[in-house]
Amino acid sequence: MLVEIGNMSDQLNHNQPRVRYEITRIKPYTLKELAGLYDVDTRTLRKWLDPFKKRIGVKRGRIYTAVQVERILNFIGPIKDIINE
């Protein structure tokens, strides 16, 4: 699957080119797991996700679904561990 990946600054400036990464597997994650993959605190990740909250959707319990994780990757950028699998 090809996914277009940008970062938060790309969302604000639509003139910048987007980068494509091939991701073979996206799985559900909790906020804490995602924060660990991005190597940031959960509060930091939550602040990054706030502008995209409506477009990401409501978590299923404590877990972001695979579709939501894909959206997160599109909004705030790639997680190197997923891309290198």
C-alpha positions in Angstrom: 0.0 0.0 0.0 1.3 3.4 -0.9 0.6 6.2 1.6 1.3 9.9 1.2 3.1 11.1 4.2 3.6 14.7 5.3 4.2 16.4 8.6 2.3 19.1 10.5 4.1 21.9 8.6 3.0 20.3 5.3 -0.6 20.6 6.5 -0.2 24.3 6.9 1.7 24.9 3.6 -0.1 23.0 0.8 2.6 24.1 -1.8 5.2 21.7 -0.5 5.6 18.3 -2.2 4.5 15.2 -0.2 6.7 12.2 0.3 5.4 8.7 -0.4 6.3 5.7 1.7 5.4 2.1 1.1 4.0 0.6 4.3 3.3 -3.1 4.4 1.5 -3.4 7.7 -0.4 -0.9 9.9 -1.9 -2.2 13.1 -4.0 -0.8 16.0 -2.1 1.1 18.7 -2.9 2.8 22.0 -1.9 6.4 22.5 0.9 5.2 24.8 2.2 2.8 22.2 2.1 5.4 19.4 3.9 7.9 21.7 6.6 5.3 22.3 7.1 4.7 18.6 7.4 8.5 18.0 9.6 8.7 21.1 7.6 11.4 22.7 5.4 11.8 25.8 1.7 11.0 25.5 0.9 14.6 26.3 3.1 15.8 23.3 1.5 13.3 20.9 -2.0 14.4 22.1 -1.1 18.0 21.3 0.1 17.0 17.9 -3.1 15.1 17.2 -5.5 17.8 18.5 -5.7 19.8 15.2 -6.7 16.5 13.5 -9.0 15.1 16.1 -12.2 15.2 14.1 -10.6 13.7 11.0 -8.9 10.9 13.0 -12.1 9.9 14.7 -13.0 8.4 18.1 -10.8 5.7 19.5 -12.3 2.2 20.1 -11.9 2.1 23.8 -8.2 2.9 24.4 -7.1 1.8 20.9 -6.8 3.7 17.6 -7.8 1.4 14.8 -5.5 0.6 11.9 -7.4 3.1 9.7 -7.0 5.8 12.4 -3.3 4.9 12.6 -3.0 5.4 8.9 -4.6 8.8 9.2 -2.2 9.7 12.0 0.7 8.8 9.8 -0.7 11.0 7.1 -1.2 13.9 9.4 1.9 14.0 11.6 4.5 11.9 9.7 5.9 8.4 9.4 7.0 6.1 12.2 10.4 4.7 11.1 9.8 1.4 12.8 6.6 0.7 10.8 8.2 1.8 7.5 11.3 -0.4 8.1 9.4 -3.6 8.8 
